[in-house]
Structures are given as C-alpha cells and as structure tokens.
C-alpha cells in the first residue's frame, strides 16, 4: 500500500536509518563490552529489531521503498563487518546475511499472503495466525537451512545455543513486527484524541513506573506494569499501547547498559523471560485497545446511522409536506368550486349531475392523497391518538351519513344496528374511528352490486376487559379464503384485476390495521365467495358520563362578522370569500403576509384565515408578527389554512400563535364551522382606519 501521509513516510525513513546505525554501533562497540553482554546486545539491538523492522516495512510499504530500506541496512551490515576488530572473511559475512534476508523475505511474504498488506494486529485471531503461520513456520525452515551450513563448518553443534537463538528470533519477530505495524497505521487513532497534557502525563507514568519496577531486579515485579499499560491502552489507543511496550524495552535496555535491572546478569535466560513479558504485555495491550477502538467505532457508526436515519426522516417529512401542498392546492380549487357550483339553483339536471361527478372524483383523489400521507405518518411513528368523549349512536349515524348518498346511489340499503349494551358515551379518538369505519363502508359499497350494507356495533368480552366491536357486513362478491391474509398488507388487494376494476391504492386496510393496533385492538375479516364479507374491528374504549359541549346550540344560522383571508393564490381567496359570504360574513382579502400585517392595523377583524405557505412572509411568521404588535388586533383569533396537515405542521401552527387549522381542500361546512367556533368568542376590535 502507498502512504499519502508524509509523516508515516518520514517516520519509516528515520526508523530504517536508526536501525542501521544501531547495527553499526553494536558491531563497533564489541571491544568495550564483556563477551556475554556483547552477544546479548548484538542479538537484542541488531538482529531482532532490524529484521523485524524490515519485515514490517516490507509488509506495509511498496516494493520501491522496501528496496531503499533494505539497501541502507545492507550497507550498514557491510560497514559493520569491515570495521569490526574481528572481521572474518567475506564468505562468513555472506553466510550470516543469507539467513537474515531469507527470514525477512519469508515472514513478509507469508504475512502479506495470509493477512494482507495492512494486518490489524489488535485482533486475537490475526495475532495467532501471524505467530504460528507467518513467523514460526519460516523461522523453522530458515533455521534448518542455517543448520546445514553450520554442519559443514562445525562438526559439533551446540544445540542449546541454537535453540536459544531460535527462541530469540521468534520472540523478536513476534514483538517487533506487530509493534512497528501498529505504530505505522492510523485507522484506529481517531477514536483516542486526548489532551496533550493527559498524553504526556500517561507516558511519564509509563517511564517512571517501568524504571522503578525494573530497578528492583526481580522479574516477578514486572507484572506490576500490567495495570498501567492496560490503562494507557484504554485511554490512548493501539498506537500508544505499542509505544509503551517499546518504552519499557528501551528503559530495560538503558538499565542493562548501566549494569542495572534484571537483565544485567550474564546469560540468556533473563533476556528470554523479559522478551516473553514484553510479548505478553504488548499483545494484551493491543487486543484491549483494539476492543475499545472497535467499541468506539461501533458507537460512532451507530450515531452516524441514527443521524442518517433522522436526516432521511426529515427529508421524507419535507417531501411529504411539499407533495401535500402541491396536490391539495389544485384539489382545493376543483373541490371548492364544485361545491359552489352545485349550490347554484339555475343548474339543469344534467349539469348538476356532472358537477356532482367532479366533486366525487375530487373526493376520491383526496382520499388517495390522505391514504398515502396517513401511511407515511404511521411508518414514521408520528401518528397520535386524540381521545375525547363522544356519544356512540349519534356519532355512528353522522359517520354513516357521510357515505349514505354514494351507497344509496348504487341502489344499496344502508342499515345500522346498535345493541342496547353498546349505547352510551365513550372516550376515544372518534376521528380515527370514523376513518376506519368509513374505509370499511366504502370498501363494502365498492364491492357490492346489489343488496345492502349493514353496520353492527356491540360489546364483546376479552381477556383484558370489554371491547366495542364494529362490524360492516355486505352482500358483495366475497373473498377466497386463500387470499384473506393479503388484505391487511400495504398496497395489497385480492388480485391485480381488483384495482383495475374497482380502483383504490390498497392502503386503506393497512392503515386501518395499524390504527386499530395503536388503539390496542384487533381487526379481521370473515368472507364467503359469492355471498359477501364481514369486516370487523374491536377496540377497548372506556365508557364515560355524558358531556354537554358548550356552544353547541349556536351551530346553525349565519356566522357574520368581518373576516380577513390571506393567501398568495387568488383562486383560493376567491373560493374562501364565496363560501364565507354565503354564510353572511364580510370578507377582506390579502395576497401576502406583509399586506395582512398592514390591514390588521388599519381595520378591525373578528377572525383571520391565513395560508401557511406563502412566498413573501409565510403564515407562521405573519402570525408571530401580528401577535407581537402592541395593538388590539394581536388578540384576534387566527386559523391556519394549510395543505400540509402532518402533525409537525399543526404543532408549528399552534406554536406560532394560531388558534386552529383547516386543511386543504376544505369543505364548505368545515370552513364555516371554523369561522363560527373561533369567531363566536371574538369581540370586534375597534381601531381607527388609517388613510393610505
């Protein structure tokens, strides 16, 4: 792999040169040291670190840089041989170099083959494969080759010395290569950014504690360093875990040169034991730091996934808001004018029928839009229930009246039956219950050509208590038993020909199922092909005492009052004006938020209908500015007219200071009802009319 990081490349160059200098110094300083210490230093400083370093560089770097490093070391080895006081023949030099370079090449080649060019030595499996497959195997082979060469020069072989040398080589490689490789890699260092003061303090603690422990000249005390090294690996990561192991080795080297510490005694046994200790502490620290780094990576990955999911949800909400506005705005014109035209008494029978078809088609399109938006809200978990008291029987008849005309136009009868035990007042989200019931009624009417549609309401017992059961029965085409399970899946119908013959998106039953489950109930179907179907749902609704709604008696009659209508689209203002004027209201129009702010300071209004999405100043900001005025109009009731009826938009309307909302496309009855409810409690605000 090629390193774009110049610091890594510079560090590799310096390390290669330093290793070469160490080898030269080890050879030239031989006459200043005792023979046993000289042998120990040549093994510890020259062969193992340099060979391990070159193996690591061969694994990590590209071929060109490896050749440069190896050339530097070869020159240093030749120089050390020529300048050594007891230099032998060039043949001896070559025989010493062959095992050296063969070991480097074999370990590097096997490591790249088995573990890749960037092995992760913080994993236990990688370390074990490296030790047994990439180090021990080639060293055994090279040692066998070296043994053949030695047998030609020396009749008798010192087997204990050969085993110690092989042990030194194995321990040196399995320590040096992972340490150098981890120091080179930067992938897992981003999780361990610590203040410089903390890093310096921990490193000073490592130097001081290792010095104090090594001065005891007891190998047993070395294990006191384990907690410190593990703590440093947890705080500073794998790179410094390897660095601390090297720091302990350098401290031991310095004390050994000063004839202090547990390695100052002659012999190799102490050195081997110390190497085993360094190996144990290095691997433990690397694995521990790797586990912490992996945990941090997973935590950051989870946070990134959560951020992406939140961004996706926000983007989806924005898209739905935009689509809701773009679809509902033209629907408002179609549906609104069809209502106004249908009230014209001069229409002929055929013209009236065509206008009714326009209104019916717009209602069907609105139902599709509502289904898509409702399912999106359910998927996003943003649908909320609004429980409130309601009288079951009047609510049931009012809900059925919404679809009664369309059912009776097909020549079907609509029957309603409520058992005596089910009559009374209940607490529940009657809006969502009506949505489910109308969905089932529309489906029953759609798939029934002759006969009747019946709604039955009763009380049934369940393990968790009594439930209210709604059942819609029809005498339609029925459903095959094998296809009943598909009905409550999204975008699913009995078969593909259903949507072509009867229309629909296949979302209605899926939405109903999710709402019923949100209420803690269940929904199902029983059907016989050719005889009809029974769709039912059961929900736990607590009963309550009758509630008298204030102002209910004033629901009829003209509204009256002066109302401000604010919308940037002229056709929407025209529809609202016509509907409100038909209810006896005086209407003033404004095409922008800034115009509306000026009008409310010049006139006295009982109520304002303000569109939320406007290009100049949107309805939310317009409302905030009106509420901030030091003028009596700041207390005027304001109702939002919005094509975005998602929960977040409604909450934003209330937060801006609006008193209610009417969704687009609005029905005349809804607009008049909102004007009556909010305008009835408004006292007309007298204010001087400012001249233009």
PyMOL commands that set and color helices and strands:
alter all, ss='L'
color gray80, all
select helices_A, chain A and resi 6-32+35-60+63-83+90-115+124-153+159-184+196-214+219-236+238-257+269-342+349-379+392-409+420-422+430-446+481-483+496-502+508-518+552-555+570-582+593-602+619-627+632-635+647-656+668-680
alter helices_A, ss='H'
color red, helices_A
select strands_A, chain A and resi 388-391+413-418+425-428+452-462+465-474+522-528+532-539+543-544+562-566+586-590+607-611+637-642+660-663
alter strands_A, ss='S'
color yellow, strands_A
deselect
rebuild
show_as cartoon
